[in-house]
Amino acid sequence: MDQLPPPSETCLGGRVVFLIDESESLREYIAGGTKSKAESITTGVNSLLNQLVSVADLEVAVVGYRGDPKGGADIGCRWGGSLTGSRFVPTTALADAPLVVENRVRRLGLPVADAQEEVVRFPIWYMPQLGGSILPVLGYAYCRHLVVAGTTLETVWSKPPLVISFVGDLVPEQVEIAVKRVLGLLTPGGSPLVFHVHLGGTAAGRPVLYPSSDIHLPLGPPCDLFRWSSVLPDYLIAFLRNAQVPVSVGARGMIYNASLADLIRMLSLVKVYAQQGIFDVLPPDGLG
């Protein structure tokens, strides 16, 4: 394992990296939805960031990767406005630095036919520009560099860093090596938790949600993501069970062919992570 410097005095509650494939494939509509995958991810991430603005001792980074018009790779943190050039941003600093604040209509009550509507303010920090496909391994390599670069001798992490990776097309052999290098980091808060999100398209098959074994998974990407995803800590399993999601001990942090509702539930795990103490978030040894 890669050994990082030992901790010192300053305590950091946690770090979250959103690693996003920004290829043109995200223009496809999400399974069972009326928006594209790109729109769904953008709304989900910005909504979550808005919910995290009052959480202390948490830093977030939004990283995108895509091909540029010249055939090269465009990989980096996607903060804009006053946050341009930043890597990790304290969540308490987000409220003063959105790129734009939109007015959006939210429906209240069920059924939809009788629902009332209200206008709500919706701050936006992340606005993706889609490009060509590039090897996901480049995104994971940047992510690993980012996590390492964020550690100093003056920092004590009370939690392992959390990486939420939104994936599209995959090249198993190359990606596996890159993901294992992220999982193999040893930070003062413990080895990173890496969760994966794959959104289903209009012709998507049955979703795969938080599997605890790959025995019955379809060959190909679902089995690959299973190997690359961390085991869910007990407190996240308890949260999902309380939300009526059937999960077993040893469940992995992955969703495949996911719907919008599945995406929202996965992102809610980040908020639960942010609110947990050190003794709640320590992951199980290894990947199970």
Sequence and secondary structure as in RCSB ss.txt:
>XXXX:A:sequence
MDQLPPPSETCLGGRVVFLIDESESLREYIAGGTKSKAESITTGVNSLLNQLVSVADLEVAVVGYRGDPKGGADI
GCRWGGSLTGSRFVPTTALADAPLVVENRVRRLGLPVADAQEEVVRFPIWYMPQLGGSILPVLGYAYCRHLVVAG
TTLETVWSKPPLVISFVGDLVPEQVEIAVKRVLGLLTPGGSPLVFHVHLGGTAAGRPVLYPSSDIHLPLGPPCDL
FRWSSVLPDYLIAFLRNAQVPVSVGARGMIYNASLADLIRMLSLVKVYAQQGIFDVLPPDGLG
>XXXX:A:secstr
 EE     SEEE  EEEEEEE BGGGGSB TTSSSBHHHHHHHHHHHHHHHHTT SS EEEEEEEEE TTS EEE
EE   GGGTT SSEEGGGGGG  SEEEEEEEEESSSGGG EEEEEEEEE      BB   HHHHHHHHHHHHHHT
  TTEEESS  EEEEE  S  HHHHHHHHHHHHTEEBTTBS EEEEEEE  TT    EES S STTS TTHHHHH
HHHS B  HHHHHHHHHTT    TT BSEEEEE HHHHHHHHHHHHHHHT  HHHH   SS  
